Amino acid sequence: MHKLTFPVSRYALSALALAMLVSCGKTEMPTPTAQVSAAAQTPQQAMPSPAGKTVVYQMFTRLFGNSNSANQPWGSIEQNGVGKFNDINDAALAGIKELGVSHVWYTGVLHHALIRDYSAYGISNDDPDVVKGRAGSPYAVKDYYSVNPDLAVDPAKRLEEFQALINRTHQHGLKVIIDIVPNHVARHYQSLDKPAGVEDFGASDDTSVEYKRDNNFYYVVGQPFQVPVAQNGYQPLGGEAHPLADGQFAENPAKWTGNGSRLAQPDFNDWYETVKINYGVKPDGSYDFDRLPANYADKSVAEHFAFWQGKSVPNSWLKFRDIAYYWLEKGVDGFRFDMAEMVPVEFWSFLNSSIKQKNPDAFLLAEVYNPALYRDYLHQGKMDYLYDKVEMYDSLKLIMQGKGSTDRIAQVQQGMADIESHMLHFLENHDEQRIASPEFAGDANKAKPAMVVSTLISSSPTMLYFGQEVGEAGALDSGFGDPSRTSIFDYAGVPAHQAWLNNGKYDGGLLTKEQQQLRQFYRVLLNLSASEAVFKGQYQPLHQLNKSTAGYTDKSYAFVRFDSKDKVVVVSNFDAEASQRYELQLPAELVQQWQLNQGEHQAKDLLGGADSVLKVEQGKTSLKVELPPLGSAVYKF
């Protein structure tokens, strides 16, 4: 979610936040009234499911269509440009689709706090003292019922322009995901486009008390908010004069900050641009709602939905349920839930079962970083998918950097065996460093073996971050935050991606030969995962068996994927300098299970490399493997 300041850990949570993480109970819900329109549902129903795995393309919407390459630190829209909804045209969507993508996560769509004057459209100005960057953090949402006016050609018609993008995306056979940020909202929340009868967050709060169950916020009673003391020479807008940049922000009483800080003056490293939502967790960490019985981990979504009928739940729960319904009605196919572990599991049971009543195929992805909570949020909270960040991503990152052994991959996959289909894999997203950045690996090609393993080792979805497929290095100093991550706070261009964008042609006309080859690698691999049903089948590691095989090193990794029809052997070489040659051994029991006949079996490399031969001899089965540095093969036989 990266609403953090410079190098601060996002895992430094308050005591209350930590208390919230262990919640695994239930809540209640009145019968919903919103209905999903037939028009919104029609495109979704017309989309066939891929034979293979789901592929998500994360697009940072503000940056995607921007052709401006000025890239001035702290630059304005006029200086640095901004991508619009309308820039994501048929050519752009066709280019995304050809990567094997099934879902597009439009990141940063909701109207969040930003520094630009839209008062002519009735939008209040935001204060630079409580906004990170000039373009603002997409995770400081100001209006849940509207979209970012920066992204519209005509800000007065911003919702219509986003609706047109939803429809356009569906016409290309792609589904739409947007963010919901349940843990916090912008310090200055003000919804102009909310439906009749909907109240803003906090509108009916009793601010005379720190906590009340149906308050939307927590309060520091009797103390006004104070802007944090800046660190590292930071100045809002890089020091540019602004009428509201005076070190003051009117909020009395102060509200608790998004990461759980209870101070009227939060620390500069806190998420001070946001305020924490109250879900009925008391300041002492106890719960003000019905708990979810433990046996509901084994119950269906429908049973979870039934549990909440007729029960009283905190007001914030209802607000977010209605927000989700609103976007479902507009044709959104799913949600990525920011920092889900900071919100009680009971709320997720309530919300996700409600969403699934409206759209049983809704794609629900959550950001959860504590492995001890994974199963609670999947089984009790009814998430479809969680980030596999702390286990698979972190392990692959160390291997790409030359700091880790491939032994760790087998350990991670074994530990996730019962939930592997729910653990979304990625190598980049808006929070993480770009692989090509010097701070990460310094070379986009070092992602190739990791991407093969990440994409094909599990039956779970794979996510690709825009620009990753052409080796974007994230090297720009855009203003707020440090290079190595593409800025999510400021107006910028994305150089490698702009080479594919090619001034709006989306034809890769400015890509170098190496970038073209990299994009082709991603295109082949992701289409393979999306089209071959075998990658939804069974997994068996070959790593331990082959550790003593001559030529197989701690920079090698091999495994098989198989189903009743197909058998695939995947091999990868993480060594950036040396080729690998070895006779890969397969276990006798697996060969017996596959009922392979004695003799030679042709093995075709689905990645386009040289084919090989699998030899089945009495008591021994081996596959000849030859891989160049950073090479992989996917042998099907």
N, C-alpha and C positions, 0 to 999 in steps of 0.2 A: 504494500500500500504506500510506502515511501512518502509519508507526510512528515518524515523526520527532517531534522536539520542536517548538518554536515556529516560527521562520521559516527553519529549516535546509534547505539544498538536499539533496534525496534523491539527487542525482547525484554527491555527493562520496564516491567509493568508494576503498577502499584499493588498494594496489598489487596485492595478491593478487586482489581482486575484478576489477580491470581486466585482469589476466592471464587470468582465467577467461573473460572476455568473448570473447576471440579464439579460444577452443577450437572446433574444428570437426571433431572426430574421432569415435571410437566406443568402445563398451564391450561388455560381455558379459552374458549372462544365462542362468541355468538355465531349464529348461522350467518354465513356470508350472503351478501345481496348482489355484489357486482357480477355481471355476466360477461364472458368473453364473446366478442362479436364473431359472427360467422365469417365476415370478411377477413378478420385477422387469422382465423383458423384455417381457412381454405389453402393458402400457400403452404402451411406447415404440413397438412395432410397429404399434399401432392408430392412431397419430397421422399423418395425412397431411401431406406437406410443403406449405408455402404455395406458391401460384402465383408469388408475387413473392419479396421478400427476407425474410431473418430479422430479427426485431425482439426484442431482449433488454431485459428490464425489470430493472434493478438495484434490489433492495430491501435497505435496511439493516434486517435482520430485527428487531433489538432495538427500533428506533424505529417501525417501520411501524404496528403495532397499538396504540400507546400513546395513550390519550385524555387522559392527565393533562397539564394545561397549567401546572403550578406553576413549572417551570423554574428551580429554585434552583441557582445555581452550586455545583458539587460535591455536588449533592443525591443522596440515597440512593434506592433503589428505593421505599421507603415514601414519600419526599417527592415524587419526580418520576415514579414509575411506570416500567413497562417493558412492551414488547410481547411477546406470547407466540406460540408456534407456533399455538395454538388460535385466536388472534385472526385468523389468516389463513384465514378461513372461505370458504364458497361465494360469498358476496356480494363479498368482497374479490377473490377470484380471477376472478369474472365481470367486475368492474370493471377489472382488469388486462387480461383477455382482450379487452375491447371496444376497447382501444387498438391492436389489431392485433398484440399480443405473441405470440411463439411460445415463448420461453424466459424463465424467471425465474431470475435469479442471486440466490440467498439468501446475502447477504453477512453474515459474522460468525456463522455457524452452529457451527463447530467449537469445542470447549471450549478457551477461551483463559484466560490469567491474568486474574483480577479480584479486587476487594476486597469480598468478602461471605463470611460464614461458612457453608459447606456441610459442615462436619465431621460433622454428623449423618448425612450420606450417604456418609461415608468419604472425602470430598474434602479434601485438605490445603489450609490457608489460604495465600494468596499474600501476599508482602511488598510493601507500598506503595512501598518504596524502589526496586523493580525492576518496577513496574507503572505505565503511563501512564494517568492518569485513575482514576476510581473503578470504572467498568465495564470498563476495560481495552481494550487494542488487540486487534482481531480477528486481527491478524497476529503475535501472540505466542502461538502455539498450545501448549497445555499437554497436551492429550490428543487425538491424531489419530483415536482410535477412539470418540470420544464427542462430545456436543454441549453447548453452553453451558447450564448448569443454570438460569440466569436466564430462559431462554426457555420453560421448562416449567412448567405448572401444578403438576405433581408432579415435582420434580427426580429422584426415584427412577425415574421412567418417562420420562425425557427422550428417550431413543432411540426409545421407542415413539411418543411424541408427534411427533417429527420424521418417523418413518416414516409416520404417518398424514397428515402434511402432504405428503410426497412423493406418496402415493397420491391425495390430494385434488387436488393440482396436475395430476397425470396425467388425472384424471377430467374436468378442464376443458380437455383437449387442449393442455396446456402442458408443456414439458420443464423439468427441474430442473438448475441449475448450482450448484456450491458451490466455494469456494476450496480450493486446495492451496498451501501456502506452503513451497516446497522449500528456500529458501536459509537458513532459520533457524527455531528453535523458541523457546518461552519459556525464560527463564533457569532456571525451576523446572519441568522437564518431568516429568510423572508420569501414566502411563496406567493408569486403573483398569479400563477396559473392553476392553483389547486381547484378541484371541483367544488361545486356548491356544497356547503355543509361540512367541509373539511377545515379543521383548525390547524394553524401553524404549530410546530413543536413549541411547547412552553407557554402557549397563549393562555391556558387556564391553570398554570402552575401556582401553587401556594409558595411564594418565595420567602415566606417568614420562617420556613423550616428547612433543615438540610435535606431531609428526605420525606417523601410521602409516596405511597405506592403508585398513584396515578399521575404524579408529576412526571414530566418528560426529562427533566434535568435534576442534577444535584446542585445544592447551593452552599456557598461559604457565607453564612448568614452574618450580616452586619459589616461586611468588608467589600469594597469595590474592587473590581479587577484592575490589576496593574500589568502593563506590558513588561515582558521579561527583559532583564538586563542582557544586552547583546554580547556576543563573544566573537573572537577571531576577527575583530574589525568589521563585523557585519553592519551594513546599513540598508534599510529598505530601499528597493529600487536602485541599489548600488550607489546610493547617496544623492540621487536626483531629487530635486525639490518637488514636493507634492503637498497640496493644502491639508491633507489628512495625515501626513507623515510627521507627527509631532510627538511621538512617544506616548500618546494617550489613546485609550479606547474606552468609551462609556459602557460600562456593564456593572450594575449595582442592584442586588448583590452579585458578586462574582460567581460564576459557575465552575464546577469541576472541569478540568481539562480532559481532552479526549483520551489520553493514555492513563487516566485515573488520578492525576495529581489533584490534591485537595487544597492547594495553596491559592490564595487570591492572586499572588504573583508567581506563576509557574516558572520553572527553569527554562532557559533558552533552548535546551535540548528536549524539552517536553513538546507534545503536539499542541502547542499553545494556540494555533489557529483554529482549533476545534474544541467543542464541548461534548462531554460524555453523555450518552443517552442512558436513562434510568429504565431498567427492565424489571424492576421489582426486586432487586438485590439490595438489601439494607446495608448501611455503612459498615456494619459489623460482619458482613459477608453472608448472613443468613438470608433465607428466601421468603418472599412475600407472595407466593403462588403455590399451587399444587405441584407436588413432585411427580415425576414420571416413574412408575414402578419399574424395577430392574428387568422384569420379564418382557417389557415392551421393546427391548433390543431385538427380540425375535418376532415381533408383530409387523404386520403389513402397514403400508402407508395409509390405507383405508381405515385400519384399526386405530392408527394414531389420530387421524382426522375425527373419527367418532369419539375418541376419548375427550376431545376438547369441547364437544358440543354442549352448550348450556353452562359451561364453567365461566367464572369471572377471571379475566386476565388483565394485567396492567395495560394502561392506555397506549403505551409505546408499542406494544405488540400489535394492537389493532391498526395503529398508524402505518406500520411497515407492511402489514398484510394488505392494506388498501393500496399502498404504493405499488406493491408487486402486482396486484390485480389491474391497476391502471395501465401498467406497461404491457402486461399480457394482452389486454384488450387492444393495444396498438400493434400487436403482432410480434412482440419480443418473444423469443423462444427459450430464454433461459437467463440465468443470472450468475455472476461471479460475486461472491460475498466476501467483502474485505474484512480481515482480522476477525473471522468468525469465532475464534476461540475466546474472545473477550466478551462474548454474549452467551448467556446460559443455554445449555443444550435443550431445555424445555421449550424455549422460544423457537428453536429450529424445528423441533417436532411439530409445533403449532404452525409455523409459517410454511415449511416445506410440504406438509401434508395438505395444507390449504392450496398451495400452488398446484400440486399434483391433481387436485380435484378439478382444477380449471384446465390444465394441460398435462396429461399423464406423461407426455414425452419431454416435458421441460427439462433443460440441462442445468443442473445445480452444482456449481463448483465453489468450494470454500477454501479460504486461506487459513490453514491451521498449521502451526509449527511445532507443537508439542506431541511427539510420537505417542506418549502415554494417553493422549486424548483422541487419537485417530479413530479408534473403534467406537467410542462414545458418540462422536459427531457423525459417524456413518450409520451406526445401528440405532441409536437413540434419537439422533438429530435428523436422520433421514436425508443426509447429503448423498448426492450421486458420486461426487468425486472430491478429493482433497489434493492439494499440492504435494508431490513427493519431493519436497525441498530438502529437508534435514537429512534424509537418508540417501536417496539415489542421486539427486542433484549435487549435494555437497561432496559425495564420494567421487562422482565423475569429475567434478571440478578439480579436486586434488590430483587425480590421475592425469588430467589434461595439463596440469601445471608441473607434472613430474614429481609430485610430493606424495603420491599414494600408490598402492598396489591394487591390481585388478582382483586380488583376493576379496577385497571389500564388496565388490559387486555381487558375488555369490552369497555373501553373508546377508546383505541388504535384501536381496530377492527372497531368500529363505525366510527371513524375519517377517516379510510382507505377504507370505504365501496365502494367508487366509483372506487378505483384502487387496491383493495386487490389482485386481480389475478396477478398483476404485481410486487408485493413486496416479493422478495425472502426471506425466513426465514432461520435462522441459529442460532446455539448456540456457535459455535467456527469457527474461520478462522485464517489465519496466522497473522492477526493484533491483535487479541483478546487474552486475558488470557485463559489458559486452565481451564476448570471447576474444575478439581481436584486439581488445585494449591491452596496453602493456601491463596494466595492473592485474589482468587475468592470465591470458595465455600468449598474447601478442601476435597470434596467427589464427585466422578463422579456420584454416585447414585442420588445426588440432581438434576441432569439434567433430570431424568426420567419423572417427571410430566411436566416439562417445555418443554421437547422434544415432548411429546404427544400433548400438546397444540400448540406448534410452528408448528408441522408437519400437524396437522389435522384441524386447525381452519380456514385456507384459502384454496383457490384453487390454490395458487401460488406454485412454486417449493420450495423444501426443499434442503438445502445443509448440507453435513456432511464433517467435516475436518478429514483427516486421523489421526488415533490414538484416536480420540474422542470415537469411538465405543469400545475401550478397556481401557478407563480411563487414558490416558496419562496425566501426571501432569505438564510437561514443567518445571521441577525443575532444569535443568542443567544450570551451568554458562559456556556458550560456548565461550565467548569472548566479542564481541560487543553486547551491550544491556544487559538487566536484565532478570533473570529467571521469570517464570510464563507463558511466551510465548515460544513456540518452536522456536529456533533460525532460522532466515532466512538469517543470515549474515555469518555464519561460518559452518565448516564441523563438523558434529555431528551424533550421533546415537539417536534414539528415543526409550527409553527403553520399554515402554509398547507395542508400535507397533512392536518392534523387537521380542517380545514374540510371536506375531502372525506370523511375518515373519519367525521365526524359521530357521534361517540360509538358507533362500532361498526356503524353502518348502512351505511357505504360508499356513500352515495347523493349526496354532494356538497351536502347540505342546508344547509351553513353557508358555502358558497362565495359570494363576491361575483359580481356580473354579469361583471366583467372576468375573474375567475378561471374562471368557467364558459366564457367565450368562448375563453380560452387553452387550456383542456382540450379543448374542441371542435376547435380548430385542430390540436392534437397528434393527436387521435383520427382526424380526416380524413386528415392527412398520413401517419401511420404505417400506417393501413389501406390507403391508396393504394399505398404502397411494398410492402406485404405481399401485395396482391391482383393487382397488375398485373405480368405477366411481362416487360413491356417494360423494367422497371428491372433486369432481369438481362441486358439486351441491350447493344448498343454505345453508346459515348459519343463525342460530338464537341463541342468547345468552339465557341462563337460569339463569344467575348469579343474576341479580337484583330481579327476581321473588322469588328466594330461599334464599335471605339473611336473612330472618326471620325464615327460616325452622330450626327446632331443629337439631343440629348436623352439620349443614352447616356453615362453618366459613370463615374468610377472607383469609384462606389458602386453600379454596376449589374453584374449577372453573368447570362449567358445560355449555355445549352448545350442539346444535343438528346440524347435517348435513343431508340433505335430497334431493332427486330428485324424479322423477315420479315413480321410482321403489323401492328404498330403503330408510329406515329411520334409523339413527344412533344417539345415545346419547353418548357423550363423557364426562367423569367425571375424575377429577384429584385431588389428595391430595398433596399439597406442604409441608405439615407438616412432618418433619423428625423424629418426636418423637411419635406422636399420630395417632391412627387409626381414621377413620371417619365412622359414621353410620347415615344415614338419609333417609327420604322418599322424593326423588326429585320430585318436582312439575313441571308439564308441562302445558302451557297455554291452555285454552279451545279452543281458536280459531285455534291453531296449530293442536290440536287433530281433530277438525272439518275439517280442510283443508286436513289432512291425511286420513279422513274418517275411523277412527278406530272404530270398533264395541265395544259395551259394553262388559266387561268381562276382562279376563286375556290374556296377550300376552307374549309368551316366548321371552326373550331378551338374545341373545347369546353374550358373551364377546369375541370379535375378537382378543383380546390380550392374550387369553388363560386362563383367570381367571374363577371364578365361574360365571355361568349364573344367570340371575335374572328374575323377572316377572314385566311386566308393567300392572298396574291395571287401567282400564277405568271404572269409576263408574259415576253415575249421578252427573254432576257438578264438578267432580274431577278426575284427572289423576295423578298417582304417580308411581315412579320406586324405588324399594328398592335398596339402594346403601350401600355397605360395602367395604371400602378400607383400606389397611394397610398403615403405614407410607410411603410416597413417591409413593403410588400406584395409578394406573389409570385403567379405564375400558372403552372399546368401545363397547357399546351394540347395536346390530343390531336386528331389529325385523320387 
